[in-house]
Amino acid sequence: MKDGTGRSAVLIQNPFGRDHLDLGGAWPVIVDPRAPGLHPPLPGRDISGLVQGRVAGGGLELVEFAFTNARTLETGRDWNTQQAQLFFYESAIWHRRDFTAGKKSGRRYLLHFGAVNYRADVWLNGAYIGAHEGGYTPLAFDVTDALGEGDNFLIVKADARLDAATVPPLVTDWWNYGGIKREVLLLSLPDTYIRDYWIRLDDLATRRVRASFFLDGAAGGAEIELSLPELGETARAVVNDAGVAEVDFHTEAELWSPHRPQLYDVEIRCNGETIRDRIGFRTVERRGADILLNGEPVFLKGISAHDESPRHDGSAYGIEDARALLSLARELNCNFVRLAHYPHHQFVARLADEIGLLIWSESPVYWQIAWDDAATLQNARAQVRAMVERDRNRCSVVIWSVGNETPPTEPRLAFLKALIEEVRQLDDTRLVSAAIYGRDRDVRQPVVNTIRARLLTDAEVTEGTKTPVRDALLAAGVDADDRAALERLALAPRLSIDDPLSDYIDVIAWNEYFGWYYASQWAATVPIDEATMARMFLDLMGELAFDPAADKPLIVTEFGADAKAGFEGDDVTMMSETYQLRIYELQLAMLARSRKLRGLSPWVLKDFRSPLRTHPVYQDYYNRKGLVDETGARKKAFAYLQKIYDRLGDAPLQFMERKIAARDGPG
């Protein structure tokens, strides 16, 4: 992405595996809440002077900014939880880093950022380098010309402001953590270097590996050597005039799986540079309603997770935070983690490779995007491309998601189809999906009509309550006085999960909140009071079943209920651990009836920050649907799901005994 006179940002594969200088640490900052363009120009507040490193000489010079003696912020972390004054801050902060570099001729120098939320503008030694939008994907700039021998200074403006045209949009149900949130590295590379590579098992039957290499500064004829030392396997490829090389070879590698996460050291040599990585070999595909890993059906015993640490407040950073998050999933007996609702740090997928967890990676196309805006689509494409290119060497990643809970409209369909096409062009070896929430006619209307019919056939319900319900059924075209018709309608419906997007994705992923949101959302359409609706919903849940209309796997990517850890309550009191446990019991009994169910990722592993969750007692700006709270306390539902996943093994949920929940309890 290019801005003004700046250069385009690129993605560099495996930056930690290159010769680099780590520029992380405490950077002096200037907090700029009005940001350039929102405040009038002031003589002593000249932005050009700020980015060019101007320092007041004293006397009669008017300079109203300084990095000297300024507050500092640690890079690699969000700014919101570093200083109390910045907790709700969502505007611009200027960062400065002074460093010393040795510059060698015949070398290229790239400045790599793991992520800057949301927009980054970068200057090096006063020269504008470029800009990037997207708060969760990596970026790199070639700074060879701007880099000086010896002393250098770097200025980065991180701007966390979102609006209706950004990706994600302004309103999200997670904290908009601002800042230079991940690593900053100065990479030293050969003049001709491998910018990207992709190594994957291309054919299960023949064990054929395909490797692709993408070079910058390359002239045709350069040679690349790829070796797997443990296996004694070596392949060579010749670069074409476009800077691309491809090679196929047969491997004796053992297949990677969650049961045995076998990885192999890989060495890539070109033009004097050796890049080292750890790669696993496996295949993933769909056959009918089955998800196949290495040709065998697999059931995804999962959990959803935000990129927040179980170890401290705020967004996750560093390998130990990734380890803590995935260790919780392993403790839960998961083989699958849905990384929501944006790409997490690359450490997460790399660690999932090591410990054997399957990963769903998601783009931040969320809720109401500006579907008709061409610039928004271009931005979303760039973020999807960066997500895929960064992690397509990670064998743990099995599903790319292009969005979450988007409305089933024609503009949305066109937008997401473009992203799906982008993913398939970049990677044809994985499954593609998007989390949907179901259309009214598929879910709400059948359920509401069943509850209406049950109310009208219940002798204990008063006529005063029945009259508006009867009127609503008549308006829906149902003969409310036909007893036989009402009894048929009162039977639990089998719900067909359908969406126009189903034709274009491999896996139907459905977010549903039976037992939590729906009673309050749908009660008025019955019409009935919310408490009565909630009781009827709970009674109905164990009878319901769901299946996609398409012959494709179904993953229920969200369900759950809020619970404040330590508030035991009872099973009819929302926000209590006991009620959350009851919802998990009812959900699993309900979902066991779904024939095409091939995975679960309940919402959510850990309580996470959200500006939408303002109840001072139960929430205090936390979404409390976690099975673990921010202090690490396990809630009752954690032990329950842990036991279910342990007993389930690899079998689809519908094959387990139907009474397991009622018989065993949370134990």
C-alpha positions as MATLAB code, in Angstrom:
seq = 'MKDGTGRSAVLIQNPFGRDHLDLGGAWPVIVDPRAPGLHPPLPGRDISGLVQGRVAGGGLELVEFAFTNARTLETGRDWNTQQAQLFFYESAIWHRRDFTAGKKSGRRYLLHFGAVNYRADVWLNGAYIGAHEGGYTPLAFDVTDALGEGDNFLIVKADARLDAATVPPLVTDWWNYGGIKREVLLLSLPDTYIRDYWIRLDDLATRRVRASFFLDGAAGGAEIELSLPELGETARAVVNDAGVAEVDFHTEAELWSPHRPQLYDVEIRCNGETIRDRIGFRTVERRGADILLNGEPVFLKGISAHDESPRHDGSAYGIEDARALLSLARELNCNFVRLAHYPHHQFVARLADEIGLLIWSESPVYWQIAWDDAATLQNARAQVRAMVERDRNRCSVVIWSVGNETPPTEPRLAFLKALIEEVRQLDDTRLVSAAIYGRDRDVRQPVVNTIRARLLTDAEVTEGTKTPVRDALLAAGVDADDRAALERLALAPRLSIDDPLSDYIDVIAWNEYFGWYYASQWAATVPIDEATMARMFLDLMGELAFDPAADKPLIVTEFGADAKAGFEGDDVTMMSETYQLRIYELQLAMLARSRKLRGLSPWVLKDFRSPLRTHPVYQDYYNRKGLVDETGARKKAFAYLQKIYDRLGDAPLQFMERKIAARDGPG';
ca = [
       0.000    0.000    0.000;
       1.433    3.378   -1.019;
       0.678    6.869    0.252;
       1.807   10.199   -1.183;
       5.465   10.056   -2.178;
       6.101    6.990   -0.017;
       6.951    3.555   -1.298;
       4.769    0.447   -1.212;
       4.798   -1.787    1.836;
       5.697   -5.412    1.194;
       5.587   -8.631    3.206;
       8.817  -10.428    4.009;
       8.564  -14.133    4.839;
      10.082  -15.337    8.116;
      11.650  -12.031    9.240;
      13.016  -13.573   12.462;
      14.910  -16.068   10.307;
      16.873  -13.272    8.591;
      19.869  -11.227    9.685;
      18.242   -8.433   11.680;
      18.586   -5.691   14.262;
      15.759   -5.656   16.829;
      14.521   -2.085   17.303;
      12.027   -2.928   20.040;
      12.030   -1.419   23.484;
      11.008    1.855   25.087;
      10.501    4.611   22.492;
       9.929    8.294   23.387;
       6.454    9.357   22.236;
       4.268   12.393   21.646;
       0.559   11.829   22.247;
      -1.359   13.805   19.624;
      -5.134   13.455   20.289;
      -6.186   15.881   17.554;
      -3.678   14.468   15.050;
      -2.453   16.247   11.894;
      -5.335   17.411    9.779;
      -7.650   17.776   12.766;
      -5.925   20.754   14.353;
      -4.866   24.058   12.717;
      -1.186   24.494   11.829;
       0.770   26.180   14.584;
       4.183   27.811   14.044;
       5.737   25.946   16.962;
       3.982   22.690   16.164;
       5.249   22.172   12.635;
       4.817   18.523   11.637;
       7.587   18.683    9.054;
       9.991   19.748   11.769;
       8.847   16.898   13.984;
       9.455   14.173   11.406;
      12.766   15.700   10.303;
      14.144   15.593   13.822;
      14.154   19.298   14.608;
      15.371   20.150   18.082;
      14.963   23.625   19.603;
      18.224   25.505   19.831;
      17.040   27.683   22.698;
      16.663   31.420   22.791;
      14.028   32.817   20.454;
      13.099   29.610   18.552;
       9.493   28.516   19.032;
       9.251   24.696   19.138;
       6.267   23.104   20.896;
       7.253   19.458   20.645;
      10.133   17.342   21.870;
      11.012   13.676   22.179;
      13.752   14.508   24.685;
      12.495   13.830   28.229;
       9.164   12.652   26.763;
       7.127    9.788   28.134;
       8.025    6.397   26.659;
       6.024    3.407   25.464;
       7.225   -0.133   24.904;
       6.863   -1.288   21.319;
       5.443   -4.748   20.762;
       2.607   -3.878   23.158;
      -0.597   -1.879   23.051;
      -0.473    1.612   24.494;
      -3.874    1.344   26.235;
      -2.653   -0.807   29.121;
       0.783    0.778   29.546;
      -0.473    4.077   30.942;
      -3.814    4.769   32.627;
      -4.324    8.001   30.663;
      -4.304    5.990   27.420;
      -6.832    3.305   28.372;
      -9.587    4.709   26.120;
      -7.229    6.455   23.696;
      -7.897    5.946   19.972;
      -6.049    8.611   18.029;
      -2.434    9.268   16.986;
       0.847    8.853   18.839;
       4.236    9.763   17.366;
       7.093    7.382   18.214;
      10.831    7.983   17.815;
      13.675    5.458   17.826;
      17.344    6.421   17.568;
      19.655    3.585   16.569;
      23.064    2.822   15.109;
      23.416    0.697   11.998;
      26.341   -0.542   10.006;
      25.540   -0.213    6.305;
      27.325   -2.464    3.823;
      27.451   -2.104    0.066;
      25.685   -4.795   -1.908;
      23.070   -5.252    0.826;
      19.379   -4.361    0.943;
      17.805   -3.087    4.155;
      14.137   -3.570    4.987;
      12.276   -2.103    7.929;
       9.753   -4.698    9.132;
       6.808   -4.156   11.509;
       4.808   -7.113   12.823;
       1.724   -4.867   13.073;
       0.825   -1.247   13.773;
      -2.777   -0.457   14.676;
      -4.423    1.003   12.695;
      -2.476    3.192   10.272;
       1.286    3.569   10.226;
       3.179    6.474    8.647;
       6.954    6.030    8.657;
       9.905    8.419    8.256;
      13.601    7.478    8.415;
      16.173   10.234    8.870;
      13.543   12.775    7.785;
      12.622   10.956    4.540;
       9.032    9.806    4.201;
       9.110    6.026    3.746;
       5.444    5.151    3.348;
       2.149    4.204    4.955;
       0.158    1.093    5.731;
      -3.427    0.435    6.823;
      -4.518   -2.601    8.787;
      -3.769   -3.166   12.440;
      -3.052   -6.908   12.490;
      -0.900   -7.685    9.467;
       2.845   -7.234    8.871;
       4.478   -4.631    6.663;
       7.986   -3.888    5.478;
       9.626   -1.049    3.559;
      12.873   -1.014    1.613;
      14.895    1.695    3.387;
      18.260    1.057    1.740;
      18.501    4.573    0.306;
      17.313    6.350    3.468;
      19.445    4.361    5.922;
      22.613    6.073    7.074;
      25.929    4.612    8.190;
      26.086    5.030   11.944;
      23.436    7.157   13.667;
      19.824    7.040   12.401;
      16.441    8.126   13.705;
      13.064    6.585   12.931;
       9.692    8.316   13.328;
       6.456    6.316   13.293;
       3.004    7.820   13.615;
       0.579    5.132   14.807;
      -3.041    6.176   14.424;
      -5.730    3.906   15.912;
      -8.768    5.761   14.588;
     -11.413    3.631   12.855;
     -14.413    4.730   10.822;
     -17.147    3.318    8.610;
     -14.715    2.637    5.744;
     -11.901    0.964    7.687;
     -11.312   -2.779    8.103;
     -12.437   -3.469   10.807;
     -15.121   -0.780   11.038;
     -15.614    1.686   13.865;
     -17.837   -0.518   16.070;
     -16.357   -3.827   17.186;
     -16.967   -6.048   20.190;
     -13.287   -6.077   21.128;
     -10.841   -3.458   22.353;
      -9.185   -1.341   19.679;
      -5.706   -1.648   21.136;
      -3.489    0.987   19.528;
       0.212    1.208   18.934;
       3.246   -0.518   17.450;
       1.875   -3.789   18.777;
       4.391   -6.273   17.438;
       8.093   -6.454   16.568;
      10.152   -3.831   14.719;
      13.166   -5.282   12.890;
      15.764   -3.808   10.553;
      16.563   -6.633    8.139;
      19.893   -6.927    6.322;
      19.520   -8.929    3.101;
      21.526   -9.720   -0.014;
      21.008   -7.402   -2.955;
      18.986  -10.214   -4.530;
      16.964  -11.916   -1.812;
      14.074  -14.321   -1.296;
      11.156  -12.148   -0.284;
       8.668  -14.997    0.073;
       8.553  -18.768   -0.142;
       5.842  -21.402    0.176;
       6.562  -25.080    0.873;
       3.635  -27.515    1.046;
       2.596  -31.122    0.518;
       0.884  -31.005   -2.863;
      -0.239  -34.614   -3.247;
      -0.960  -37.045   -0.424;
      -0.769  -40.249   -2.481;
       2.634  -39.543   -4.056;
       4.004  -37.448   -1.149;
       4.942  -34.765   -3.643;
       6.126  -31.490   -2.139;
       5.860  -28.269   -4.096;
       8.031  -25.280   -3.228;
       7.625  -21.765   -4.641;
      10.088  -18.900   -4.236;
       9.598  -15.206   -4.957;
      12.727  -13.053   -5.254;
      13.326   -9.326   -5.287;
      16.215   -7.879   -7.300;
      16.594  -11.170   -9.130;
      17.970  -11.776  -12.569;
      16.890  -14.965  -14.299;
      19.183  -17.921  -13.854;
      19.901  -17.630  -10.114;
      19.787  -20.972   -8.287;
      17.936  -21.817   -5.069;
      18.738  -24.871   -2.997;
      16.142  -26.325   -0.619;
      17.148  -29.059    1.804;
      15.583  -31.134    4.586;
      18.731  -32.258    6.469;
      16.992  -34.826    8.712;
      15.682  -36.663    5.661;
      18.700  -36.143    3.439;
      16.458  -34.545    0.781;
      17.624  -31.703   -1.462;
      15.983  -29.936   -4.393;
      17.167  -27.108   -6.616;
      15.247  -24.531   -8.578;
      16.250  -21.943  -11.167;
      14.778  -18.449  -10.969;
      12.988  -17.127  -14.056;
      13.080  -13.566  -15.375;
      10.072  -12.630  -13.213;
      11.972  -13.574  -10.057;
       9.936  -16.745   -9.443;
      11.158  -20.329   -9.018;
       9.189  -23.563   -8.585;
      10.313  -27.073   -7.750;
       8.572  -30.392   -7.002;
      10.121  -33.328   -5.210;
       9.116  -36.529   -3.409;
       9.507  -36.681    0.368;
       9.721  -39.456    2.944;
       8.530  -37.033    5.631;
       6.129  -38.272    8.280;
       2.776  -36.518    8.088;
       1.952  -33.801   10.616;
      -1.189  -34.140   12.752;
      -2.408  -33.003   16.186;
      -1.607  -36.506   17.496;
       1.963  -36.306   16.187;
       2.999  -32.761   15.221;
       6.101  -33.766   13.260;
       8.097  -30.828   11.924;
      11.299  -30.806    9.879;
      14.138  -28.311    9.687;
      14.223  -26.667    6.275;
      17.180  -24.739    4.872;
      16.908  -22.442    1.858;
      20.061  -21.064    0.238;
      20.327  -18.335   -2.363;
      22.930  -15.668   -3.117;
      24.874  -16.239    0.085;
      21.826  -16.171    2.384;
      20.593  -19.199    4.329;
      17.027  -19.094    5.637;
      15.989  -21.669    8.229;
      12.437  -22.684    9.048;
      10.441  -25.549   10.569;
       7.832  -27.060    8.255;
       5.209  -29.782    8.637;
       3.614  -31.725    5.805;
      -0.092  -32.559    5.737;
      -3.166  -32.166    3.549;
      -6.605  -30.784    4.349;
      -9.666  -31.061    2.122;
     -13.435  -31.441    2.142;
     -15.406  -34.450    0.987;
     -19.144  -33.933    1.294;
     -19.817  -33.016    4.912;
     -16.446  -34.340    6.100;
     -13.237  -32.434    6.790;
     -10.274  -34.625    5.898;
      -6.831  -34.274    7.448;
      -4.304  -36.438    5.620;
      -7.235  -38.180    3.950;
      -8.990  -39.107    7.224;
     -12.109  -37.472    8.732;
     -11.405  -35.187   11.665;
     -13.745  -33.560   14.168;
     -12.625  -30.100   15.286;
     -12.809  -29.908   19.073;
     -12.161  -26.231   19.356;
     -12.442  -22.952   21.152;
     -12.432  -19.354   19.923;
      -9.839  -16.913   21.211;
      -8.931  -13.244   21.001;
      -5.299  -12.118   20.911;
      -5.290  -11.239   24.602;
      -2.896  -12.681   27.102;
      -3.913  -14.878   30.045;
      -0.790  -13.515   31.768;
      -1.524   -9.780   31.903;
      -4.018   -7.101   30.934;
      -4.155   -6.068   27.286;
      -3.212   -7.555   23.957;
      -0.826  -10.483   23.765;
       2.832   -9.993   22.892;
       5.757  -12.360   22.641;
       6.124  -16.112   22.491;
       5.248  -16.669   26.163;
       1.833  -15.073   25.714;
       1.208  -17.309   22.706;
       2.302  -20.309   24.749;
      -0.012  -19.389   27.631;
      -3.004  -18.999   25.301;
      -2.482  -22.271   23.442;
      -1.652  -24.134   26.649;
      -5.129  -23.260   27.911;
      -6.608  -24.706   24.722;
      -4.551  -27.863   25.170;
      -5.675  -28.122   28.802;
      -9.241  -27.972   27.493;
      -8.441  -31.022   25.270;
      -8.859  -28.992   22.077;
      -7.350  -29.951   18.745;
      -8.552  -26.705   17.103;
      -8.495  -22.972   17.869;
     -10.412  -20.286   16.032;
      -8.256  -17.137   16.067;
     -10.807  -14.335   16.042;
     -11.467  -11.776   14.573;
      -8.191  -10.811   12.882;
      -4.766  -12.371   12.286;
      -2.980  -13.038   15.565;
       0.788  -12.775   16.025;
       2.796  -15.157   13.846;
       4.115  -16.757   17.052;
       0.681  -18.324   17.598;
       0.594  -20.344   14.376;
       4.263  -21.290   14.722;
       3.663  -22.576   18.235;
       0.502  -24.393   17.072;
       2.719  -26.181   14.539;
       4.963  -27.308   17.385;
       2.316  -28.524   19.826;
      -0.262  -29.850   17.365;
      -3.276  -27.539   17.185;
      -5.342  -26.872   14.077;
      -5.945  -23.178   13.396;
      -8.704  -21.051   11.856;
      -7.265  -17.662   10.817;
      -9.652  -14.774   10.174;
      -9.611  -11.398    8.461;
     -11.087   -8.366   10.307;
     -14.025   -8.004    7.896;
     -16.567   -7.710   10.665;
     -20.239   -6.786   11.058;
     -21.009   -3.737    8.884;
     -18.185   -2.985    6.455;
     -18.566   -0.329    3.740;
     -19.559   -2.990    1.203;
     -19.923   -0.634   -1.760;
     -16.674    1.270   -1.195;
     -13.908    0.288   -3.634;
     -11.146    1.527   -1.319;
     -12.497   -0.569    1.545;
     -12.474   -3.659   -0.674;
      -8.910   -2.903   -1.759;
      -7.911   -2.562    1.891;
      -9.623   -5.847    2.814;
      -7.928   -7.617   -0.106;
      -4.526   -6.383    1.059;
      -5.140   -7.585    4.608;
      -6.371  -10.989    3.431;
      -3.353  -11.298    1.148;
      -0.971  -10.481    4.016;
      -2.728  -12.964    6.322;
      -2.427  -15.793    3.801;
       1.106  -15.049    2.614;
       2.458  -14.695    6.134;
       1.114  -18.039    7.420;
       0.669  -20.360    4.452;
       3.852  -22.215    5.459;
       2.229  -23.075    8.787;
       0.789  -26.586    8.665;
      -1.449  -25.840   11.670;
      -3.542  -23.362    9.648;
      -6.331  -25.336    7.962;
      -9.092  -22.740    7.402;
      -8.920  -19.166    6.122;
     -11.922  -17.042    7.117;
     -12.816  -13.920    5.152;
     -15.206  -12.420    7.698;
     -17.477  -12.641   10.722;
     -21.224  -12.063   11.202;
     -21.875  -10.086    8.042;
     -25.423   -9.369    6.812;
     -26.689  -11.524    3.907;
     -27.067   -8.738    1.340;
     -26.030   -8.555   -2.310;
     -23.249   -5.958   -1.753;
     -21.827   -8.091    1.061;
     -21.960  -11.193   -1.127;
     -20.017   -9.477   -3.927;
     -17.450   -8.150   -1.433;
     -16.831  -11.522    0.226;
     -16.765  -13.377   -3.100;
     -13.893  -11.108   -4.146;
     -12.023  -11.987   -0.944;
     -12.685  -15.710   -1.393;
     -11.296  -15.517   -4.925;
      -8.239  -13.722   -3.554;
      -7.647  -16.494   -1.008;
      -8.074  -19.291   -3.549;
      -5.582  -17.659   -5.923;
      -3.043  -17.379   -3.122;
      -3.615  -20.804   -1.553;
      -5.508  -23.732   -3.052;
      -4.421  -26.191   -0.346;
      -6.728  -25.119    2.496;
     -10.420  -24.632    3.193;
     -12.146  -21.243    3.018;
     -14.995  -20.096    5.216;
     -16.682  -17.136    6.909;
     -18.683  -17.095   10.127;
     -22.369  -16.363    9.449;
     -25.269  -15.842   11.834;
     -28.176  -17.274    9.873;
     -31.045  -15.591    8.079;
     -34.343  -14.798    9.826;
     -36.310  -17.191    7.624;
     -33.918  -20.063    8.394;
     -33.673  -19.670   12.161;
     -35.743  -16.964   13.845;
     -39.049  -17.439   12.035;
     -39.328  -21.249   12.522;
     -38.347  -21.015   16.193;
     -40.691  -18.114   16.917;
     -43.599  -19.902   15.234;
     -42.928  -23.071   17.247;
     -42.973  -21.080   20.491;
     -46.175  -19.326   19.391;
     -47.838  -22.679   18.708;
     -46.729  -24.074   22.064;
     -48.135  -21.067   23.853;
     -51.513  -21.438   22.133;
     -51.702  -25.165   22.977;
     -50.674  -24.683   26.625;
     -53.694  -24.856   28.930;
     -51.875  -22.912   31.653;
     -51.350  -19.828   29.471;
     -54.048  -17.173   29.927;
     -56.276  -16.017   27.091;
     -54.936  -12.510   27.565;
     -51.460  -13.780   26.732;
     -52.702  -15.920   23.851;
     -54.638  -13.205   22.007;
     -51.657  -11.184   20.624;
     -49.826  -14.444   19.885;
     -52.839  -15.727   17.902;
     -52.924  -12.445   15.994;
     -49.221  -12.744   15.149;
     -49.721  -16.271   13.774;
     -52.686  -15.170   11.697;
     -50.562  -12.328   10.289;
     -47.931  -14.942    9.393;
     -50.520  -16.910    7.408;
     -51.105  -19.672    9.982;
     -54.635  -20.762   10.938;
     -54.330  -20.274   14.689;
     -57.663  -22.006   15.312;
     -56.666  -25.286   13.635;
     -55.609  -27.459   16.590;
     -53.948  -30.118   14.429;
     -51.965  -27.494   12.520;
     -50.847  -25.912   15.778;
     -49.694  -29.262   17.160;
     -47.627  -29.880   14.037;
     -46.156  -26.395   14.271;
     -45.337  -26.958   17.956;
     -42.932  -29.758   17.057;
     -39.279  -28.742   17.238;
     -38.196  -27.612   13.750;
     -35.097  -28.972   12.039;
     -33.348  -25.774   11.050;
     -31.554  -25.514    7.728;
     -28.599  -23.161    7.959;
     -28.525  -21.365    4.638;
     -26.880  -18.246    3.289;
     -26.081  -17.128   -0.271;
     -22.416  -17.329    0.725;
     -22.737  -21.113    1.191;
     -22.176  -21.700   -2.516;
     -18.695  -20.168   -2.363;
     -17.181  -21.447    0.897;
     -15.957  -24.922    1.837;
     -17.202  -25.005    5.420;
     -20.472  -23.609    6.767;
     -19.534  -21.745    9.937;
     -22.405  -20.596   12.119;
     -22.450  -18.289   15.140;
     -25.529  -18.915   17.291;
     -26.541  -17.811   20.774;
     -29.463  -19.997   21.791;
     -29.889  -19.520   25.516;
     -28.310  -16.082   25.572;
     -29.246  -13.253   23.175;
     -32.201  -14.678   21.292;
     -34.867  -14.473   24.010;
     -34.368  -10.727   24.430;
     -34.061  -10.160   20.671;
     -37.084  -12.185   19.590;
     -39.550  -11.937   22.493;
     -41.339   -8.903   21.044;
     -42.090  -10.746   17.792;
     -43.973  -13.568   19.575;
     -45.115  -11.279   21.398;
     -44.298  -12.355   24.954;
     -42.251  -11.119   27.877;
     -38.531  -11.862   27.834;
     -38.465  -14.111   30.922;
     -41.187  -16.398   29.549;
     -39.460  -16.477   26.165;
     -36.170  -17.434   27.824;
     -37.776  -20.323   29.723;
     -39.415  -21.652   26.552;
     -36.154  -21.329   24.652;
     -34.324  -23.393   27.257;
     -37.009  -26.098   27.052;
     -36.805  -26.145   23.255;
     -33.014  -26.285   22.913;
     -32.675  -29.991   23.639;
     -35.113  -30.802   20.818;
     -33.606  -28.658   18.061;
     -31.274  -29.794   15.299;
     -29.363  -27.872   12.645;
     -27.801  -28.702    9.324;
     -26.556  -26.713    6.345;
     -28.710  -26.847    3.242;
     -25.516  -27.545    1.287;
     -23.703  -30.877    1.524;
     -20.837  -29.300    3.419;
     -19.365  -29.543    6.920;
     -20.895  -27.434    9.670;
     -18.753  -25.817   12.352;
     -20.589  -23.943   15.087;
     -18.029  -21.207   15.456;
     -19.704  -19.417   18.368;
     -22.076  -20.180   21.206;
     -21.934  -19.353   24.880;
     -23.068  -17.200   27.783;
     -21.504  -14.569   29.999;
     -20.460  -15.526   33.523;
     -18.631  -13.543   36.147;
     -16.031  -15.858   37.662;
     -16.848  -16.511   41.307;
     -20.544  -15.631   40.940;
     -22.024  -19.097   41.300;
     -25.710  -18.148   41.135;
     -28.122  -20.776   39.816;
     -29.238  -22.130   36.453;
     -31.915  -19.450   35.941;
     -29.672  -16.467   36.745;
     -27.790  -14.919   33.858;
     -24.174  -13.856   34.389;
     -23.675  -16.771   36.807;
     -21.272  -19.674   36.347;
     -24.125  -22.118   36.923;
     -26.198  -20.616   34.125;
     -23.205  -20.640   31.743;
     -22.696  -24.326   32.550;
     -26.364  -25.047   31.851;
     -26.080  -23.381   28.434;
     -23.068  -25.553   27.562;
     -24.982  -28.690   28.591;
     -28.028  -27.714   26.534;
     -25.921  -26.610   23.569;
     -24.057  -29.903   23.311;
     -27.271  -31.909   23.656;
     -28.771  -29.751   20.890;
     -25.771  -29.852   18.576;
     -25.370  -33.625   18.922;
     -28.512  -33.903   16.767;
     -26.891  -32.134   13.805;
     -25.840  -34.701   11.207;
     -23.315  -32.501    9.387;
     -21.629  -31.076   12.467;
     -17.869  -31.447   12.114;
     -16.554  -28.982   14.656;
     -17.118  -26.557   17.517;
     -15.350  -23.420   18.685;
     -17.459  -22.013   21.542;
     -17.176  -18.361   22.440;
     -14.698  -17.891   24.065;
     -11.517  -19.188   25.767;
     -10.811  -16.153   27.938;
     -12.735  -13.072   29.038;
     -11.586  -10.181   26.856;
     -11.830   -6.405   26.813;
     -14.732   -4.793   24.959;
     -16.015   -1.195   24.943;
     -19.582   -2.496   24.457;
     -19.691   -4.352   27.799;
     -20.311   -1.665   30.392;
     -22.189   -3.314   33.297;
     -20.166   -2.146   36.330;
     -20.656   -5.317   38.405;
     -20.529   -8.190   35.928;
     -18.545   -6.777   33.013;
     -16.545   -3.577   33.643;
     -15.519   -3.470   29.963;
     -15.023   -7.235   29.656;
     -16.964   -9.654   27.509;
     -17.484  -12.379   30.122;
     -18.208  -15.353   27.851;
     -14.769  -16.768   28.566;
     -14.281  -20.162   30.171;
     -11.359  -18.516   31.980;
     -11.356  -15.007   33.401;
      -8.609  -12.410   33.123;
      -6.969  -13.662   36.330;
      -6.787  -17.263   35.057;
      -9.707  -18.561   37.139;
     -11.437  -21.511   35.435;
     -15.220  -21.353   35.398;
     -17.492  -24.383   35.833;
     -18.091  -24.741   32.092;
     -14.341  -25.156   31.516;
     -14.237  -28.491   33.357;
     -17.424  -29.629   31.644;
     -16.185  -28.978   28.103;
     -12.785  -30.403   29.035;
     -14.430  -33.705   30.007;
     -16.624  -33.805   26.884;
     -13.647  -33.222   24.589;
     -11.623  -35.857   26.419;
     -14.349  -38.497   25.972;
     -15.166  -37.465   22.448;
     -11.807  -38.381   20.970;
     -11.871  -37.873   17.206;
     -15.493  -38.915   16.646;
     -18.094  -36.434   15.447;
     -20.185  -35.103   18.302;
     -23.393  -36.784   17.126;
     -21.873  -40.228   17.720;
     -21.420  -39.701   21.433;
     -24.026  -40.914   23.885;
     -26.874  -38.464   23.985;
     -27.166  -38.546   27.755;
     -23.519  -37.820   28.541;
     -24.256  -34.283   29.675;
     -27.151  -35.207   31.946;
     -25.456  -38.333   33.316;
     -22.030  -36.958   34.154;
     -22.672  -33.300   34.906;
     -19.735  -30.899   35.213;
     -17.634  -33.289   37.407;
];
